[in-house]
Amino acid sequence: MKKFFNTLSNIWKIDDLRVRIINTLLFLLIYRIGSFITIPGVDANAIDSQKAREGVLGLLNMFAGGSFSRSSIFALGVMPYISASIVMQLLGIAVPYFQKLQKEGESGRNKINQWTRYLTIFITALQAIGYVKSQIPSEAKLFGEPLFTISSVFVLTAGTLFVMWLGEKITDKGIGNGISLIIMVGIIAQLPFGILSEFTSRISGNGGPIAFLIEIVALVAVVMFTILIVQGTRKIAVQYAKRIVGNKQYGGVRQYIPLKVTAAGVMPIIFAQALMFIPATVASFFPNAASNGFLMAVSDYTSFTHNIIFAILIILFTYFYTAITVNPNQMADDMKKNQGFIPGVKPGITTSEYIDAVISRITLPGSIFLAIVAIIPAIASKLGVNSQFSRFFGGTSLIILVGVVLDTLQQIESHLLMRHYDGLMKTGRIKGRTAIPVAAGTTPPAI
């Protein structure tokens, strides 16, 4: 405990770090206050908030920090920006113009960021129209159409852009990745309600306090398992040639390339979930389709069919996303330019093939681990855990929480070590997600 308070004291003594942490907390406070401000012209008492907490909508509501169910001005959160970032990353692989921008350094990245913002406005406007039509009942609208829809679309679009701006300010003036922290805060905001709901359910006679304690222990075990997945790396030794310039020696040392076991991060789960949402969407638009047994089984996130297909899609998308974000050819070329080589492997094509083979071998267990984590919430629901609480047993939310917390702690520790203080832990250093190797000019999505 004394070590903990000494660490907090050291953090507070560093002016720059103290200011950054305070700025981060203030920006996040603004976001949380805004999430409780209802869209102008909406009667909050007439909104069925429970409907937006179930199924697919419940997942979106979690990422938006509850704003989705409250018809807040931040109801769409930063998910349109995340979607735009993913689209721009895929365009950087398929479209030569964007490939060229990625190779232009800082100016190219600025242009890509500008395109991402424009695409965010377009995606947000489309989602805002769908949100107004599907989530706000006519009795909750305080003035008529089409004025209500037009004004609400403008407000929701402006709200998402403001949240995006807050995220950029946190990244610039605060600590950690702003967009990631905003998503994390939204998820954590739902955790107390999930725990309280589960505790109330168990105490009222559905298992008792012992069952609740077992669930908490199981949650801690799943979190530890997820940390092992996120932190897992396969190090490839790289030897650099010795050079003597004047009286100084350069190179001649052995370094390591840390290849992440889950280099794709949470993106395969997001892609797979996007596809798994399609059957539920089809069933909602076509009443006759709801009678289809297979379609209903795929739409039910607790069904065996749904989870088998979900797991297979995650494994496939893990390989796909790893292939487009980790570029063995670029890594081999960079090593060759810096006179580096892998011991026992020829530079050039052979090195690229060796790195590609290593990535392929470690991606299989990584993809299986991701699939297991993703279907744990469904297993927890089948075992009687409340749906609000079961979402924290795995899936996208847990991986985001673990990754963002580790990344933020790693940045705080870097500030401490840079000023000759001890780190946050006595043994070892905290490793965030910043070591993920990506293709040249490619910026991974914030989450």
C-alpha positions as CSV (number, residue, x, y, z in Angstrom):
1,M,0.0,0.0,0.0
2,K,2.9,2.4,0.8
3,K,4.3,1.7,-2.7
4,F,0.9,2.6,-4.2
5,F,0.7,6.0,-2.4
6,N,4.3,6.7,-3.3
7,T,3.5,6.1,-7.0
8,L,0.5,8.5,-6.8
9,S,2.7,11.1,-5.1
10,N,5.3,10.7,-7.9
11,I,2.6,11.1,-10.5
12,W,1.3,14.3,-8.9
13,K,4.9,15.8,-8.7
14,I,5.3,15.7,-12.4
15,D,3.7,18.9,-13.7
16,D,3.1,17.8,-17.3
17,L,1.7,14.4,-16.3
18,R,-0.6,16.0,-13.6
19,V,-2.0,18.5,-16.1
20,R,-2.6,15.8,-18.7
21,I,-4.5,13.6,-16.2
22,I,-6.6,16.5,-15.0
23,N,-7.4,17.5,-18.6
24,T,-8.3,13.9,-19.5
25,L,-10.7,13.7,-16.5
26,L,-12.3,17.1,-17.3
27,F,-12.9,16.1,-21.0
28,L,-14.4,12.8,-20.0
29,L,-16.6,14.6,-17.5
30,I,-17.9,16.8,-20.3
31,Y,-18.7,13.7,-22.3
32,R,-20.6,12.1,-19.5
33,I,-22.6,15.2,-18.8
34,G,-23.5,15.5,-22.5
35,S,-24.7,11.8,-22.5
36,F,-27.6,12.9,-20.2
37,I,-28.8,15.8,-22.3
38,T,-31.8,14.7,-24.3
39,I,-32.3,15.6,-28.0
40,P,-34.3,18.9,-28.3
41,G,-37.9,18.2,-29.0
42,V,-37.9,14.7,-27.4
43,D,-40.0,13.8,-24.3
44,A,-37.6,11.7,-22.2
45,N,-40.5,10.3,-20.2
46,A,-42.0,8.7,-23.3
47,I,-38.8,6.9,-24.3
48,D,-38.8,3.1,-23.8
49,S,-35.2,2.9,-22.5
50,Q,-35.4,-0.8,-21.7
51,K,-36.0,-1.8,-25.3
52,A,-32.7,-0.1,-26.3
53,R,-30.8,-2.2,-23.7
54,E,-31.6,-5.6,-25.1
55,G,-29.9,-7.6,-27.9
56,V,-28.0,-5.8,-30.6
57,L,-29.2,-2.4,-29.4
58,G,-27.9,-3.2,-25.9
59,L,-24.4,-3.6,-27.3
60,L,-24.6,-0.2,-29.1
61,N,-26.0,1.3,-26.0
62,M,-23.0,0.0,-24.0
63,F,-20.5,1.6,-26.4
64,A,-22.4,4.9,-26.2
65,G,-22.3,4.9,-22.4
66,G,-26.1,4.6,-22.1
67,S,-26.7,7.6,-24.4
68,F,-28.4,5.4,-27.0
69,S,-31.2,4.4,-24.6
70,R,-31.7,7.9,-23.3
71,S,-32.0,9.6,-26.7
72,S,-29.1,11.8,-25.8
73,I,-27.4,14.3,-28.1
74,F,-24.4,11.8,-28.0
75,A,-26.7,8.8,-28.7
76,L,-24.5,7.6,-31.7
77,G,-21.3,8.1,-29.8
78,V,-18.0,7.6,-31.7
79,M,-19.0,4.4,-33.5
80,P,-19.6,6.3,-36.8
81,Y,-16.0,7.6,-36.6
82,I,-14.7,4.1,-35.9
83,S,-16.7,2.8,-38.9
84,A,-15.2,5.6,-41.1
85,S,-11.7,4.8,-39.8
86,I,-12.1,1.1,-40.8
87,V,-13.5,2.0,-44.2
88,M,-10.5,4.3,-44.8
89,Q,-8.1,1.7,-43.7
90,L,-9.6,-0.8,-46.2
91,L,-9.5,1.8,-49.0
92,G,-5.8,2.2,-48.2
93,I,-5.4,-1.4,-49.3
94,A,-7.7,-1.5,-52.3
95,V,-7.5,2.0,-53.8
96,P,-4.2,3.3,-55.3
97,Y,-4.9,7.0,-54.4
98,F,-5.2,6.2,-50.7
99,Q,-2.2,3.9,-50.9
100,K,-0.2,6.9,-52.2
101,L,-1.5,9.1,-49.4
102,Q,-0.3,6.6,-46.8
103,K,3.2,6.8,-48.2
104,E,3.4,10.6,-48.2
105,G,4.1,10.9,-44.4
106,E,2.6,13.6,-42.3
107,S,0.8,15.4,-45.2
108,G,-0.7,12.2,-46.4
109,R,-2.0,11.3,-42.9
110,N,-3.5,14.8,-42.6
111,K,-5.4,14.2,-45.9
112,I,-6.6,10.8,-44.8
113,N,-7.8,12.2,-41.5
114,Q,-9.7,14.9,-43.4
115,W,-11.3,12.3,-45.6
116,T,-12.2,10.3,-42.4
117,R,-14.0,13.3,-40.9
118,Y,-16.0,13.8,-44.1
119,L,-16.9,10.1,-44.2
120,T,-17.9,10.3,-40.5
121,I,-20.4,13.1,-41.2
122,F,-21.9,11.0,-44.0
123,I,-22.2,7.8,-41.9
124,T,-23.5,9.7,-38.9
125,A,-26.2,11.5,-40.9
126,L,-27.4,8.1,-42.3
127,Q,-27.4,6.5,-38.8
128,A,-29.1,9.5,-37.3
129,I,-32.0,9.2,-39.7
130,G,-32.3,5.5,-38.9
131,Y,-32.1,6.2,-35.1
132,V,-34.8,8.9,-35.3
133,K,-37.2,6.7,-37.3
134,S,-36.7,3.5,-35.2
135,Q,-35.8,4.6,-31.7
136,I,-38.0,7.7,-31.0
137,P,-41.7,6.9,-30.9
138,S,-44.2,9.4,-32.3
139,E,-45.6,10.1,-28.8
140,A,-42.2,11.3,-27.7
141,K,-41.9,13.9,-30.5
142,L,-42.8,17.3,-29.2
143,F,-43.2,18.9,-32.7
144,G,-44.2,17.6,-36.1
145,E,-42.4,16.2,-39.1
146,P,-40.3,16.7,-41.1
147,L,-38.9,19.5,-38.9
148,F,-38.3,17.1,-36.0
149,T,-36.3,14.6,-38.2
150,I,-34.2,17.3,-39.8
151,S,-33.3,19.1,-36.5
152,S,-32.6,15.7,-34.8
153,V,-30.2,14.6,-37.5
154,F,-28.3,17.9,-37.3
155,V,-28.1,17.6,-33.5
156,L,-27.0,13.9,-33.5
157,T,-24.4,14.6,-36.2
158,A,-23.0,17.6,-34.3
159,G,-23.0,15.5,-31.1
160,T,-20.8,12.8,-32.7
161,L,-18.5,15.3,-34.2
162,F,-18.2,17.0,-30.8
163,V,-17.3,13.6,-29.2
164,M,-14.8,13.0,-31.9
165,W,-13.2,16.4,-31.2
166,L,-13.1,15.6,-27.5
167,G,-11.3,12.4,-28.3
168,E,-8.7,14.3,-30.3
169,K,-8.2,16.8,-27.5
170,I,-7.7,14.0,-25.0
171,T,-5.1,12.5,-27.3
172,D,-3.4,15.9,-27.7
173,K,-3.7,17.5,-24.3
174,G,-4.4,14.4,-22.0
175,I,-3.1,10.9,-21.5
176,G,-3.9,7.9,-23.6
177,N,-5.9,7.5,-26.8
178,G,-8.9,9.8,-26.6
179,I,-11.4,7.8,-28.7
180,S,-10.4,4.6,-26.9
181,L,-10.9,6.3,-23.5
182,I,-14.3,7.6,-24.4
183,I,-15.4,4.1,-25.5
184,M,-14.0,2.6,-22.3
185,V,-15.7,5.2,-20.1
186,G,-19.0,4.4,-21.8
187,I,-18.6,0.7,-21.1
188,I,-17.5,1.2,-17.5
189,A,-20.5,3.4,-16.9
190,Q,-22.7,0.4,-17.5
191,L,-20.8,-1.9,-15.2
192,P,-22.3,-0.7,-11.9
193,F,-25.8,-1.2,-13.2
194,G,-24.9,-4.7,-14.4
195,I,-23.4,-5.7,-11.1
196,L,-26.3,-4.2,-9.1
197,S,-28.9,-5.9,-11.3
198,E,-27.1,-9.3,-10.9
199,F,-26.7,-8.8,-7.2
200,T,-30.4,-8.0,-6.7
201,S,-31.3,-11.0,-8.8
202,R,-29.2,-13.4,-6.8
203,I,-30.1,-12.0,-3.4
204,S,-33.8,-12.2,-4.2
205,G,-33.5,-16.0,-4.2
206,N,-31.9,-16.9,-7.6
207,G,-28.8,-18.6,-6.3
208,G,-28.0,-16.4,-3.2
209,P,-24.8,-14.5,-2.4
210,I,-22.6,-17.6,-2.9
211,A,-23.5,-17.7,-6.6
212,F,-22.8,-14.0,-7.0
213,L,-19.3,-14.4,-5.4
214,I,-18.6,-17.3,-7.8
215,E,-19.6,-15.0,-10.7
216,I,-17.2,-12.3,-9.5
217,V,-14.4,-14.8,-9.2
218,A,-15.2,-16.1,-12.7
219,L,-15.1,-12.5,-14.1
220,V,-11.7,-11.9,-12.6
221,A,-10.4,-15.2,-14.1
222,V,-11.7,-14.1,-17.5
223,V,-10.1,-10.7,-17.2
224,M,-6.7,-12.4,-16.4
225,F,-7.1,-14.7,-19.3
226,T,-7.9,-11.8,-21.6
227,I,-4.8,-9.9,-20.4
228,L,-2.7,-12.9,-21.3
229,I,-4.1,-12.9,-24.8
230,V,-3.6,-9.1,-25.3
231,Q,-0.1,-9.1,-23.9
232,G,1.1,-12.3,-25.6
233,T,4.0,-11.8,-28.1
234,R,6.3,-13.9,-30.1
235,K,9.8,-12.2,-30.3
236,I,11.9,-12.7,-33.4
237,A,15.6,-11.9,-32.8
238,V,17.2,-9.4,-35.2
239,Q,21.0,-8.9,-35.4
240,Y,22.3,-5.6,-36.8
241,A,25.7,-5.4,-38.5
242,K,28.5,-3.6,-36.7
243,R,29.6,-0.3,-38.1
244,I,32.5,2.0,-37.0
245,V,32.2,5.7,-37.8
246,G,35.1,7.6,-36.5
247,N,35.7,6.5,-32.9
248,K,32.1,5.3,-32.4
249,Q,30.6,1.9,-33.0
250,Y,27.1,1.6,-34.3
251,G,25.0,-1.6,-34.5
252,G,26.4,-5.0,-33.5
253,V,23.5,-5.5,-31.0
254,R,20.6,-8.0,-31.0
255,Q,17.1,-6.6,-30.9
256,Y,13.7,-8.2,-31.1
257,I,10.6,-7.8,-33.3
258,P,7.5,-8.3,-31.0
259,L,4.8,-10.0,-33.0
260,K,1.5,-9.9,-31.2
261,V,-0.5,-13.1,-30.8
262,T,-3.6,-11.0,-31.4
263,A,-2.2,-8.4,-33.8
264,A,-5.7,-7.8,-35.2
265,G,-6.9,-6.7,-31.7
266,V,-10.7,-6.4,-31.3
267,M,-11.4,-5.8,-35.0
268,P,-12.2,-9.4,-36.0
269,I,-15.0,-9.5,-33.3
270,I,-16.4,-6.2,-34.5
271,F,-16.4,-7.4,-38.2
272,A,-18.0,-10.7,-37.2
273,Q,-20.6,-9.0,-35.0
274,A,-21.5,-6.7,-37.9
275,L,-22.3,-9.7,-40.1
276,M,-24.2,-11.5,-37.3
277,F,-26.4,-8.4,-37.0
278,I,-27.7,-8.9,-40.6
279,P,-30.2,-11.8,-39.8
280,A,-31.8,-9.8,-36.9
281,T,-32.1,-6.8,-39.3
282,V,-33.7,-9.0,-42.0
283,A,-36.1,-10.5,-39.5
284,S,-37.2,-7.1,-38.3
285,F,-38.0,-5.8,-41.8
286,F,-39.7,-8.9,-43.1
287,P,-42.3,-10.4,-40.8
288,N,-42.4,-13.7,-42.8
289,A,-38.7,-14.2,-42.3
290,A,-39.2,-14.3,-38.5
291,S,-40.9,-17.8,-38.9
292,N,-37.6,-19.2,-40.4
293,G,-36.1,-21.4,-37.7
294,F,-32.5,-21.1,-38.9
295,L,-32.8,-17.3,-39.2
296,M,-34.2,-17.0,-35.7
297,A,-31.4,-19.4,-34.4
298,V,-28.7,-17.2,-35.9
299,S,-30.4,-14.0,-34.6
300,D,-30.4,-15.4,-31.0
301,Y,-26.9,-14.6,-29.5
302,T,-27.3,-17.4,-27.0
303,S,-28.0,-20.2,-29.5
304,F,-25.5,-22.9,-30.5
305,T,-25.8,-22.1,-34.2
306,H,-25.2,-18.4,-33.6
307,N,-22.0,-19.0,-31.6
308,I,-20.5,-21.6,-33.9
309,I,-20.9,-19.3,-36.9
310,F,-19.7,-16.3,-34.8
311,A,-16.6,-18.2,-33.7
312,I,-15.8,-19.3,-37.3
313,L,-16.2,-15.8,-38.6
314,I,-13.9,-14.4,-35.9
315,I,-11.1,-16.9,-36.8
316,L,-11.4,-16.1,-40.5
317,F,-11.5,-12.3,-39.9
318,T,-8.5,-12.6,-37.5
319,Y,-6.4,-14.0,-40.4
320,F,-7.8,-11.5,-42.8
321,Y,-7.2,-8.4,-40.6
322,T,-3.7,-9.6,-39.6
323,A,-2.8,-10.1,-43.2
324,I,-3.8,-6.5,-44.1
325,T,-2.2,-4.8,-41.0
326,V,1.0,-6.7,-40.6
327,N,3.2,-6.4,-43.7
328,P,6.1,-9.0,-43.7
329,N,7.6,-7.6,-46.9
330,Q,7.8,-4.0,-45.5
331,M,9.4,-5.4,-42.3
332,A,12.0,-7.4,-44.2
333,D,12.8,-4.3,-46.4
334,D,13.2,-2.1,-43.4
335,M,15.6,-4.6,-41.8
336,K,17.6,-4.8,-45.0
337,K,17.9,-1.0,-45.3
338,N,19.2,-0.8,-41.7
339,Q,21.6,-3.7,-42.2
340,G,19.7,-6.0,-39.9
341,F,19.0,-9.7,-40.4
342,I,17.4,-12.6,-38.6
343,P,20.2,-15.1,-37.5
344,G,20.1,-18.2,-39.8
345,V,17.7,-16.5,-42.3
346,K,18.8,-14.8,-45.6
347,P,17.8,-11.1,-46.0
348,G,15.1,-10.2,-48.5
349,I,12.4,-12.6,-49.7
350,T,13.5,-15.4,-47.3
351,T,13.2,-13.1,-44.3
352,S,9.7,-12.0,-45.5
353,E,8.6,-15.7,-45.9
354,Y,10.0,-16.5,-42.4
355,I,8.1,-13.7,-40.7
356,D,4.9,-14.6,-42.6
357,A,5.2,-18.2,-41.5
358,V,5.7,-17.2,-37.8
359,I,2.7,-14.8,-38.0
360,S,0.5,-17.6,-39.5
361,R,1.5,-20.0,-36.7
362,I,0.8,-17.6,-33.9
363,T,-2.4,-16.3,-35.4
364,L,-4.2,-19.6,-35.1
365,P,-4.1,-19.8,-31.3
366,G,-4.7,-16.1,-31.1
367,S,-7.9,-16.4,-33.3
368,I,-9.2,-19.3,-31.2
369,F,-8.6,-17.4,-28.0
370,L,-10.5,-14.4,-29.4
371,A,-13.4,-16.7,-30.4
372,I,-13.5,-18.2,-26.9
373,V,-13.6,-14.8,-25.3
374,A,-16.3,-13.6,-27.7
375,I,-18.7,-16.4,-26.9
376,I,-18.2,-16.4,-23.1
377,P,-21.0,-13.8,-22.6
378,A,-23.5,-16.2,-24.4
379,I,-22.3,-19.1,-22.1
380,A,-22.7,-16.9,-19.1
381,S,-26.3,-16.0,-20.1
382,K,-27.1,-19.7,-20.6
383,L,-25.8,-20.3,-17.0
384,G,-28.3,-17.8,-15.6
385,V,-26.2,-14.6,-15.5
386,N,-28.2,-11.4,-16.1
387,S,-27.8,-10.1,-19.7
388,Q,-26.6,-6.7,-18.5
389,F,-23.8,-8.3,-16.5
390,S,-22.9,-11.2,-18.8
391,R,-21.7,-8.8,-21.5
392,F,-18.7,-8.0,-19.3
393,F,-17.6,-11.6,-19.2
394,G,-16.0,-11.3,-22.6
395,G,-16.6,-10.0,-26.2
396,T,-15.7,-6.7,-27.6
397,S,-16.3,-4.7,-24.3
398,L,-13.8,-6.7,-22.2
399,I,-11.0,-6.7,-24.8
400,I,-11.5,-2.9,-25.3
401,L,-11.4,-2.4,-21.5
402,V,-8.2,-4.5,-21.0
403,G,-6.4,-3.0,-24.0
404,V,-7.2,0.7,-23.2
405,V,-6.3,0.3,-19.5
406,L,-3.0,-1.3,-20.3
407,D,-2.2,1.3,-23.0
408,T,-3.0,4.2,-20.6
409,L,-1.0,2.7,-17.7
410,Q,1.9,2.1,-20.1
411,Q,1.9,5.8,-21.1
412,I,1.8,6.9,-17.4
413,E,4.7,4.6,-16.6
414,S,6.7,6.0,-19.5
415,H,6.3,9.5,-18.0
416,L,7.5,8.2,-14.6
417,L,10.5,6.4,-16.0
418,M,11.5,9.3,-18.2
419,R,11.9,11.4,-15.0
420,H,13.8,8.8,-13.1
421,Y,11.0,7.6,-11.0
422,D,10.1,3.9,-10.4
423,G,7.4,2.5,-12.6
424,L,3.9,1.5,-11.6
425,M,5.0,-2.1,-10.7
426,K,8.0,-3.5,-8.8
427,T,8.4,-6.4,-11.3
428,G,8.5,-5.9,-15.0
429,R,7.1,-3.1,-17.1
430,I,3.6,-2.6,-18.3
431,K,3.2,-3.2,-22.0
432,G,0.5,-1.5,-23.9
433,R,-0.7,-2.0,-27.5
434,T,1.7,0.4,-29.1
435,A,4.1,-2.3,-30.2
436,I,1.8,-3.8,-32.8
437,P,3.6,-3.8,-36.1
438,V,1.5,-2.4,-38.9
439,A,2.0,-1.9,-42.6
440,A,3.8,1.3,-43.6
441,G,1.6,4.3,-43.5
442,T,-1.3,2.5,-42.0
443,T,-2.8,3.8,-38.8
444,P,-4.7,1.1,-36.8
445,P,-8.2,2.1,-35.6
446,A,-8.3,3.8,-32.3
447,I,-9.8,0.8,-30.5
